[in-house]
C-alpha cells in the first residue's frame, strides 16, 4: 500500500518506466496482444500528472492521471495505475514499488474505487515502475 505522504503529489508529475512484466496489450480491455514490447521500451519513461489517488479495501493503492510527456507515444492518454506488490508500505521516493499495473486510455476512466476504462477507450495495458523521478526508479530497480 502507498504511504499517505504520496497524496502530496496530486497535481504534480511522477514518472513511469515501462517494464515487460506479463507483456503489454493494445485494445479495448486488452483484447488484442500488442506483441512488440520493443516499441514501448524504446519510447522510454514518461511523466504522469497525478489527478488523484484511489483506495482499494481501505488501502491507498493507485494513481489516476494523464501522460504529459509531449514526445512520447502515450502523450495525453489517461492513466489508471495500481501497485501490485505489497503489503509493505511504499512511497514514490525511497521505498518504491517495483511493479505497478498500468492502463492507458483515450477517454477518462470510469468507476469508483479501482477505476477502469470503458469499452470505447482504446487502452494499452502493461507493467511499469512509478516514482518521483527516473533516477529514483532506476536506483530502486538496481537495488532489487
C-alpha positions as CSV (number, residue, x, y, z in Angstrom):
1,X,0.0,0.0,0.0
2,X,1.1,3.6,-0.5
3,X,2.1,5.9,2.3
4,X,-0.4,8.8,2.7
5,X,2.5,11.2,2.1
6,X,2.1,10.3,-1.6
7,X,-1.0,12.4,-1.6
8,X,1.3,15.5,-1.8
9,X,1.8,14.5,-5.5
10,X,-1.7,15.4,-6.5
11,X,-1.4,18.0,-9.3
12,X,2.3,17.2,-9.7
13,X,4.2,14.9,-12.1
14,X,5.5,11.5,-11.3
15,X,7.4,9.2,-13.7
16,X,6.7,5.8,-15.1
17,X,9.3,3.4,-16.5
18,X,7.7,0.7,-18.6
19,X,8.6,-2.9,-17.7
20,X,8.0,-6.1,-19.7
21,X,6.2,-7.8,-16.8
22,X,3.4,-10.0,-18.2
23,X,3.7,-8.3,-21.5
24,X,1.7,-5.3,-23.0
25,X,-1.6,-5.4,-24.8
26,X,-3.3,-2.9,-27.1
27,X,-7.0,-2.8,-27.5
28,X,-10.2,-2.3,-25.6
29,X,-9.6,-4.0,-22.2
30,X,-6.5,-5.8,-23.5
31,X,-8.4,-7.7,-26.2
32,X,-5.5,-7.8,-28.7
33,X,-1.9,-8.7,-27.9
34,X,0.4,-5.8,-28.6
35,X,3.3,-8.1,-29.1
36,X,6.2,-5.7,-29.7
37,X,7.4,-4.6,-26.3
38,X,10.5,-3.2,-28.0
39,X,8.4,-0.2,-29.3
40,X,7.3,0.6,-25.8
41,X,10.7,0.1,-24.3
42,X,12.3,2.3,-27.0
43,X,9.8,5.1,-26.2
44,X,11.2,5.0,-22.6
45,X,10.0,6.7,-19.4
46,X,7.0,9.1,-19.4
47,X,5.7,11.7,-17.0
48,X,2.2,11.4,-15.5
49,X,0.4,14.4,-13.9
50,X,-1.4,13.0,-10.9
51,X,-5.1,13.9,-10.8
52,X,-5.9,11.8,-7.7
53,X,-5.1,8.6,-5.8
54,X,-7.5,5.8,-5.1
55,X,-8.2,3.4,-2.3
56,X,-8.9,-0.3,-2.5
57,X,-10.0,-2.3,0.5
58,X,-9.2,0.7,2.8
59,X,-5.6,1.0,1.5
60,X,-4.1,3.7,-0.7
61,X,-3.3,1.7,-3.8
62,X,-3.2,3.7,-7.1
63,X,-3.0,6.7,-9.3
64,X,-5.3,8.4,-11.8
65,X,-3.7,10.9,-14.1
66,X,-2.7,12.0,-17.6
67,X,0.6,11.4,-19.5
68,X,2.3,14.8,-20.1
69,X,5.5,13.8,-22.0
70,X,4.9,15.5,-25.3
71,X,7.2,13.4,-27.5
72,X,6.0,10.1,-26.0
73,X,3.5,7.8,-27.9
74,X,1.4,7.8,-24.7
75,X,1.1,11.6,-24.6
76,X,-2.3,12.9,-23.4
77,X,-3.6,9.4,-22.6
78,X,-5.4,8.9,-19.3
79,X,-3.7,6.6,-16.7
80,X,-5.0,4.2,-14.1
81,X,-2.2,2.5,-12.3
82,X,-2.1,0.4,-9.2
83,X,0.8,-1.1,-7.3
84,X,0.7,-4.9,-7.5
85,X,3.3,-5.8,-4.9
86,X,2.6,-5.4,-1.3
87,X,1.5,-5.4,1.5
88,X,4.6,-3.4,2.6
89,X,4.3,0.3,2.9
90,X,5.8,2.1,-0.2
91,X,6.1,5.6,-1.5
92,X,7.4,7.4,-4.6
93,X,10.9,8.3,-3.4
94,X,12.7,5.9,-1.0
95,X,10.5,2.8,-0.9
96,X,9.4,2.5,-4.5
97,X,7.2,-0.4,-5.5
98,X,8.9,-2.2,-8.4
99,X,5.7,-3.4,-10.1
100,X,2.6,-1.3,-11.0
101,X,-0.1,-2.5,-13.3
102,X,-0.8,0.4,-15.7
103,X,-3.6,1.0,-18.2
104,X,-3.8,4.0,-20.6
105,X,-6.9,5.1,-22.5
106,X,-8.1,7.8,-24.8
107,X,-11.1,8.6,-22.5
108,X,-11.1,9.1,-18.8
109,X,-11.5,6.1,-16.6
110,X,-14.9,5.1,-15.1
111,X,-16.0,3.6,-11.9
112,X,-15.3,4.3,-8.3
113,X,-12.6,2.6,-6.3
114,X,-10.4,0.7,-8.7
115,X,-11.3,2.6,-11.9
116,X,-11.1,1.1,-15.4
117,X,-11.5,2.2,-19.0
118,X,-14.8,1.6,-20.7
119,X,-15.1,-0.4,-24.0
120,X,-14.9,2.7,-26.1
121,X,-11.4,3.6,-24.8
122,X,-8.5,2.0,-26.7
123,X,-6.1,1.2,-23.9
124,X,-2.6,0.0,-23.6
125,X,-2.1,-2.3,-20.5
126,X,1.2,-3.4,-19.0
127,X,3.6,-3.0,-16.2
128,X,5.8,-0.1,-15.0
129,X,7.7,1.2,-12.1
130,X,6.4,4.6,-10.9
131,X,8.3,7.1,-8.7
132,X,9.0,10.7,-8.2
133,X,11.9,10.7,-10.8
134,X,13.5,8.3,-13.3
135,X,16.7,8.4,-11.3
136,X,14.9,7.2,-8.1
137,X,13.1,4.5,-10.0
138,X,16.4,3.2,-11.6
139,X,18.2,3.3,-8.2
140,X,15.3,1.3,-6.6
141,X,15.3,-1.2,-9.6
142,X,19.1,-1.7,-9.3
143,X,18.8,-2.5,-5.6
144,X,16.4,-5.4,-6.2
